Amino acid sequence: MSHENLAAGETAPRAKPRVAVLFGGRSSEHAVSCVTAAGVLGAINKDKYEVIPIGIAKTGQWVLAGADTAQWSLASTALPEVAPSPQTVTLAEIGGEHQLIVASPNEVPQELGTVDVVFPLLHGPFGEDGTIQGLLELSDTRYVGAGVLASAVGMDKHYMKVVFEAAGLHVGPYVAVTDRQWRKDPELVRKQVDRLGFPVFVKPARAGSSMGISKVDSLADLDAAIEEAREHDLKLVVEAGIIGREIECAVLEGRGTDAPRTSMPGEISVAGGTHEFYDFNAKYVEDDAASLSCPADIPEEAIARVRELAAAAFDAVGAEGLSRVDFFYTPAGELIINEINTMPGFTPKSMYPQMWAASGLDYADLIDELIYLALHRKTGLR
C-alpha cells in the first residue's frame, strides 16, 4: 500500500487491529489464566489481528510473553507460570495513543507501538475484580469484558448476592463472614452457620475456580474449612447446601442497543470419585472428571426461564462482553441463582465456550465477537 497521498501529520491506518492478550497475574488462579491464554492464542485469527502476548508475573511485573501455546498449557509435571524478566512492559498514553513501552535497567525505554484493545484473560483478584479494568479505564484503553463495577461485584460473592436480591433474583440462604467478625466472635459465626443447616459450602468471597472451597457436613469441621478458605481471602461466604442440578448459561453482550444474547443452558456432570463438587481438578486438570450436556435435559419452559434469568443477572451487575451465570434447578422446578462469573474459564474445554459452540458459535468466532464488541465500546463513562 502506498502512503504518498497522506496529508501532513496523517498516519496510515493499520491493516490489522492490535490486540494485547494479558494473562497470568497475582492471584491464586495464575495458572488457570495461563491455560486460558493458551486457548485464545491458539485460536485467535492472526490474519485479522496483530496479537501481542503480555504476561503478568506473580510479582505483578508485566513482561513480553511467548506466543507458543505449549508453554502456557497444563502439563502433568508443573503448572504454567509467567516468569519475571529484566524487561518490564507498561501501557502509557503518548500523543493521544495507547502505547506499549518496554523498559530495561540503564536503557532508554522502547516503544512497541499502539494498542487497539486489551483482552484481559485474568482470573481472580488483581485482574477479574475491577483492578485491571480501572487501570485500562484511566488510560482510555478499550478492553474485552466487564467494567470496573461489574467486575468488582461479580468477584465478590457477598455483594453479588446483595445485587441479585435487589434485582428480584432468587438467592439461596448464606452467611457472609468478614475477617473482623471471625477474629472477634467466632462463636457467633458458628451459630449463624449452624442455623443454615448442613451440609454447607465455605467459600472465599473473592476467589474463583473452586479455590479454597470446602463442603462441610458438620459443625465440627467448620473451623478447619474456614481457615482453609482464609488462605485465599479473609472474607468468606458460607452457603447452605441446595438439592438441585447445576445448570449454567453463557451470556454475550448484544451489539449496539440489542439485549444480551444467551446460549442454550448446559448441565455439569462430575464423575464421582474424589470429586464431591466441581472443584479445580475437575475443571482444569483431569480430562474425564466432568462433562457438559448442552442443552441441559430440562423442560423447555425451564430452558427459557434460565436464559431469561441469565440475561437479567448480566444486566443486574451491569456486565459487558461476556459472563457465565450458574443456577440450581431444584426437584420442584425452582431456579436459584448461584453466581455470575464475568471472566469465566475460557479454554476450549471450559463450559462457557462449549455452551456457545453447542449453540452455534464456535471458539474462534466467539473470540472474534468479543474483540468486535470491545473495539466498538465507548471509552469513559457509558
Secondary structure, DSSP 8 states (H G I E B T S, - for coil): ---TT--TT-----SS-EEEEEEE-SSTTHHHHHHHHHHHHHHS-TTT-EEEEEEE-TTS-EEE----GGGGS--SS--------SSEEEEEEETTEEEEEEE-TTS--EEEEE-SEEEEE--STTTTSSHHHHHHHHTT--BSS--HHHHHHHH-HHHHHHHHHHTT--B--EEEE-HHHHHH-HHHHHHHHHHH-SSEEEEETT--TTTT-EEE-SGGGHHHHHHHHHTT-SSEEEEE---SEEEEEEEE--STT---EE---EEEEE--TT-SS--HIIIII-TTSEEEESS-SS-HHHHHHHHHHHHHHHHHTT--SEEEEEEEE-TTS-EEEEEEESS---STTSHHHHHHHHTT--HHHHHHHHHHHHHTS--S--
